Every structure is written in C-alpha cells, then in structure tokens.
Amino acid sequence: QVQLVESGGGLVQPGRSLRLSCAASERIFSIYTMGWYRQAPGKQRELVAIITTVGSTRYADSVKGRFTISRDNAKNTVYLQMNSLKPEDTAIYYCNAYRSPIDYWGKGTLVTVSS
C-alpha cells in the first residue's frame, strides 16, 4: 500500500507564500500522475493542479499564475509552490497519485490564509 504524506501547511497572511510537499512511501512518481486537490469548509473537493509522468501540468483557473506544481522523481516527492495566497485559498490540501485504475490519497494538510 502506497502512503502519501503531505507537509508544509500552516497559517499565512494574504499575499504571502507557502510550499507544500508530498512524499510517497515508495517509488511511484515515475509512472503516476501526481496532483494536489483541496477542500474548503462546506465545499466539495476540487482539483488544484496535476503533473503527468512527462511533466505536463494543468491548473485550476483560480490558481493559474500563482501556484506551481513540480515533481522530483528521485526523491519521490511532489511540490506545490503557492504564491500570492488569498483567503479563499484556505482549505485542506490533499496529495493524489493516479494511474488508472489505482488512486491514492494523502490525509491532507491544512492551509489557512488570514490576517
């Protein structure tokens, strides 16, 4: 069973930056699409960003130009650099590893953007 462990969340003021990390328990990144999703209070989980095995990326419109997803296959780690954070970015952020039909999720890390 692959485990995904997120880190890097916390409380940050609007306009500041955070970098989330997601480490896998084994070498899966080279064959899995990796993604970050988030769930705000009272809302459904939504896609934030994904990065494919060849490095192609896709972002939610709400984070384009502010967030950057990257992966380091040698370290089994995927990152989410979040800049210019807004209060509406407040959510639990979940790491995901996907290769049909297998889907793995981390337990999430809380990001709170507030002054």
PAKOL-362409 format. One record per residue (C-alpha): residue number from 1; residue in one letter; z, x, y. Coordinates in Angstrom, 3 decimals, always signed. Example, Ala and Ser with C-alpha at 12.3 -4.5 7.8 and 13.67 -1.06 7.14 Angstrom:
n=1&res=A&pz=+7.800&px=+12.300&py=-4.500
n=2&res=S&pz=+7.140&px=+13.670&py=-1.060
***
This chain:
n=1&res=Q&pz=+0.000&px=+0.000&py=+0.000
n=2&res=V&pz=-1.072&px=+1.473&py=+3.324
n=3&res=Q&pz=+1.507&px=+1.354&py=+6.094
n=4&res=L&pz=+0.635&px=+1.360&py=+9.765
n=5&res=V&pz=+3.358&px=+2.352&py=+12.220
n=6&res=E&pz=+2.920&px=+1.741&py=+15.926
n=7&res=S&pz=+4.787&px=+3.604&py=+18.665
n=8&res=G&pz=+4.675&px=+4.118&py=+22.400
n=9&res=G&pz=+5.572&px=+0.688&py=+23.671
n=10&res=G&pz=+8.145&px=+0.033&py=+26.342
n=11&res=L&pz=+8.828&px=-1.260&py=+29.819
n=12&res=V&pz=+6.448&px=-0.112&py=+32.535
n=13&res=Q&pz=+5.772&px=-1.096&py=+36.131
n=14&res=P&pz=+2.483&px=-2.719&py=+37.113
n=15&res=G&pz=-0.215&px=-0.150&py=+37.804
n=16&res=R&pz=+1.290&px=+2.470&py=+35.524
n=17&res=S&pz=+0.053&px=+3.749&py=+32.170
n=18&res=L&pz=+1.165&px=+3.822&py=+28.546
n=19&res=R&pz=-0.338&px=+5.296&py=+25.416
n=20&res=L&pz=+0.182&px=+3.570&py=+22.095
n=21&res=S&pz=-0.168&px=+5.383&py=+18.790
n=22&res=C&pz=-0.672&px=+4.060&py=+15.284
n=23&res=A&pz=-0.120&px=+6.346&py=+12.323
n=24&res=A&pz=-1.231&px=+5.476&py=+8.808
n=25&res=S&pz=+0.658&px=+6.413&py=+5.677
n=26&res=E&pz=-2.444&px=+7.826&py=+4.079
n=27&res=R&pz=-5.921&px=+8.950&py=+4.927
n=28&res=I&pz=-7.816&px=+5.756&py=+5.558
n=29&res=F&pz=-9.213&px=+6.167&py=+9.005
n=30&res=S&pz=-12.439&px=+7.752&py=+7.930
n=31&res=I&pz=-13.504&px=+4.586&py=+6.091
n=32&res=Y&pz=-11.725&px=+1.841&py=+8.050
n=33&res=T&pz=-12.457&px=+0.190&py=+11.331
n=34&res=M&pz=-9.296&px=+0.502&py=+13.394
n=35&res=G&pz=-8.190&px=-1.918&py=+16.032
n=36&res=W&pz=-5.495&px=-2.986&py=+18.431
n=37&res=Y&pz=-4.559&px=-6.635&py=+18.846
n=38&res=R&pz=-1.877&px=-8.254&py=+20.957
n=39&res=Q&pz=+0.126&px=-11.423&py=+21.034
n=40&res=A&pz=+1.803&px=-12.668&py=+24.163
n=41&res=P&pz=+4.648&px=-15.200&py=+24.055
n=42&res=G&pz=+3.306&px=-18.649&py=+23.270
n=43&res=K&pz=-0.234&px=-17.391&py=+22.714
n=44&res=Q&pz=-2.417&px=-16.550&py=+19.754
n=45&res=R&pz=-3.052&px=-13.009&py=+18.648
n=46&res=E&pz=-6.151&px=-11.609&py=+20.313
n=47&res=L&pz=-8.393&px=-8.609&py=+19.945
n=48&res=V&pz=-7.795&px=-5.819&py=+22.456
n=49&res=A&pz=-10.074&px=-3.050&py=+21.172
n=50&res=I&pz=-11.663&px=-1.762&py=+17.991
n=51&res=I&pz=-13.229&px=+1.527&py=+16.975
n=52&res=T&pz=-15.538&px=+1.834&py=+13.990
n=53&res=T&pz=-15.840&px=+4.650&py=+11.488
n=54&res=V&pz=-18.649&px=+6.185&py=+13.558
n=55&res=G&pz=-16.777&px=+5.873&py=+16.816
n=56&res=S&pz=-18.363&px=+2.763&py=+18.277
n=57&res=T&pz=-15.947&px=+0.785&py=+20.405
n=58&res=R&pz=-15.551&px=-2.775&py=+21.587
n=59&res=Y&pz=-13.094&px=-4.147&py=+24.117
n=60&res=A&pz=-11.816&px=-7.489&py=+25.260
n=61&res=D&pz=-13.212&px=-8.341&py=+28.696
n=62&res=S&pz=-9.689&px=-8.434&py=+30.095
n=63&res=V&pz=-9.088&px=-4.731&py=+29.369
n=64&res=K&pz=-12.536&px=-3.202&py=+29.904
n=65&res=G&pz=-12.376&px=-0.240&py=+32.243
n=66&res=R&pz=-8.589&px=+0.017&py=+31.904
n=67&res=F&pz=-7.939&px=+0.627&py=+28.195
n=68&res=T&pz=-9.448&px=+3.256&py=+25.922
n=69&res=I&pz=-9.243&px=+3.328&py=+22.139
n=70&res=S&pz=-9.671&px=+6.572&py=+20.234
n=71&res=R&pz=-9.064&px=+7.897&py=+16.777
n=72&res=D&pz=-8.131&px=+11.203&py=+15.179
n=73&res=N&pz=-9.119&px=+11.024&py=+11.536
n=74&res=A&pz=-7.489&px=+14.380&py=+10.764
n=75&res=K&pz=-4.136&px=+13.034&py=+11.955
n=76&res=N&pz=-4.604&px=+9.511&py=+10.519
n=77&res=T&pz=-3.859&px=+8.202&py=+13.991
n=78&res=V&pz=-5.467&px=+5.775&py=+16.387
n=79&res=Y&pz=-4.539&px=+5.588&py=+20.057
n=80&res=L&pz=-4.722&px=+3.040&py=+22.836
n=81&res=Q&pz=-4.582&px=+4.508&py=+26.330
n=82&res=M&pz=-3.631&px=+1.738&py=+28.737
n=83&res=N&pz=-4.078&px=+2.345&py=+32.456
n=84&res=S&pz=-3.587&px=+0.112&py=+35.478
n=85&res=L&pz=-1.314&px=-2.159&py=+33.499
n=86&res=K&pz=-0.807&px=-5.707&py=+34.668
n=87&res=P&pz=+1.992&px=-8.205&py=+33.958
n=88&res=E&pz=-0.478&px=-10.208&py=+31.874
n=89&res=D&pz=-0.768&px=-7.244&py=+29.507
n=90&res=T&pz=+2.784&px=-7.959&py=+28.360
n=91&res=A&pz=+2.669&px=-8.595&py=+24.618
n=92&res=I&pz=+3.433&px=-7.239&py=+21.194
n=93&res=Y&pz=+0.629&px=-4.848&py=+20.297
n=94&res=Y&pz=-0.420&px=-4.622&py=+16.658
n=95&res=C&pz=-2.441&px=-1.961&py=+14.910
n=96&res=N&pz=-5.054&px=-3.091&py=+12.382
n=97&res=A&pz=-7.104&px=-1.339&py=+9.707
n=98&res=Y&pz=-10.048&px=-3.257&py=+8.316
n=99&res=R&pz=-12.607&px=-2.691&py=+5.608
n=100&res=S&pz=-13.842&px=-5.867&py=+4.015
n=101&res=P&pz=-12.093&px=-7.489&py=+2.287
n=102&res=I&pz=-8.993&px=-5.383&py=+2.936
n=103&res=D&pz=-6.942&px=-5.906&py=+6.074
n=104&res=Y&pz=-3.753&px=-4.009&py=+7.002
n=105&res=W&pz=-1.384&px=-4.708&py=+9.896
n=106&res=G&pz=+1.456&px=-2.825&py=+11.512
n=107&res=K&pz=+4.672&px=-4.511&py=+12.592
n=108&res=G&pz=+3.876&px=-4.179&py=+16.267
n=109&res=T&pz=+5.252&px=-2.514&py=+19.366
n=110&res=L&pz=+6.367&px=-4.390&py=+22.467
n=111&res=V&pz=+4.784&px=-3.629&py=+25.831
n=112&res=T&pz=+6.409&px=-5.177&py=+28.879
n=113&res=V&pz=+4.789&px=-4.808&py=+32.279
n=114&res=S&pz=+7.191&px=-5.785&py=+35.012
n=115&res=S&pz=+8.542&px=-4.559&py=+38.295
***
